[in-house]
Amino acid sequence: MKKRSGVVSFIVAVDGPAGSGKSTISKMVAKKYKLTYLDTGAMYRMIAFTSIRDGVDLDNIDKVVDLLNKVSIDMKNDKFYVDGKDVSLEIRTPEVTAIVSKVAAIKEVRIKLVDLQRKISKGKDVILDGRDIGTVVFKDANLKIFLVASPEERAKRRVLDFKNKGIDEKFEDVLSEIIRRDEFDSNRNESPLKKAEDAIEIDTSFMNIDKVVEVISKLVEENKN
């Protein structure tokens, strides 16, 4: 295993576009191997939620920085808290989803949250999922996974996810939003979505969750020993 700052830790970086299954699969792998799981996307969603709550104009960087300095975000037992309030459901709404890419593209936001991600992960065996874990946050991760799936398959999953939360969204609208986010995330200036050169790509379009976990489990075992 790689040694960081005198502390041995094992880091798995899982990157990929919206709806590729990163969070669901990372949680299962984390549980199986007793890894700390860090949903970095949820961190950006918490900032996006707060900007909506406080009416912050994302084009006004001074206001965004002010928000960053004031807000308190926390994660405990798969729950997400903003200023002490559980917002686990609120951060998954279509309204938050519509602006989270814009929030994540703001340099000041990324600097603060990447620093927080590194601090939380220090000295731990951890699996993180996001857009730039293997390319920016942990370039020296022990294992880098890049999950992909067709836009149509990802839209189906997202619609089902919304339905399970009691939110009715049309497939066509979700598909359009996913394609838009792919374009935005891949072409933004700050930490664009891209596959790390040493990442292993897994297409989950025609794989169920258990099969994807099985494939990643073999990679974890190969790289951890």
Stockholm file with secondary structure:
# STOCKHOLM 1.0

chainA/1-225         MKKRSGVVSFIVAVDGPAGSGKSTISKMVAKKYKLTYLDTGAMYRMIAFTSIRDGVDLDNIDKVVDLLNKVSIDMKNDKFYVDGKDVSLEIRTPEVTAIVSKVAAIKEVRIKLVDLQRKISKGKDVILDGRDIGTVVFKDANLKIFLVASPEERAKRRVLDFKNKGIDEKFEDVLSEIIRRDEFDSNRNESPLKKAEDAIEIDTSFMNIDKVVEVISKLVEENKN
#=GR chainA/1-225 SS CCEETTEECCEEEEECSTTSSHHHHHHHHHHHHTCEEEEHHHHHHHHHHHHHHHTCCTTCHHHHHHHHHHCCEEEETTEEEETTEECTTGGGSHHHHHHHHHHHTCHHHHHHHHHHHHHHHTTSCEEEEESSIIIIITTTCSEEEEEECCHHHHHHHHHHHHHHTTCCCCHHHHHHHHHHHHHHHHHCSSSCCCCCTTCEEEECTTCCHHHHHHHHHHHHHHHHC
#=GC SS_cons         CCEETTEECCEEEEECSTTSSHHHHHHHHHHHHTCEEEEHHHHHHHHHHHHHHHTCCTTCHHHHHHHHHHCCEEEETTEEEETTEECTTGGGSHHHHHHHHHHHTCHHHHHHHHHHHHHHHTTSCEEEEESSIIIIITTTCSEEEEEECCHHHHHHHHHHHHHHTTCCCCHHHHHHHHHHHHHHHHHCSSSCCCCCTTCEEEECTTCCHHHHHHHHHHHHHHHHC
//
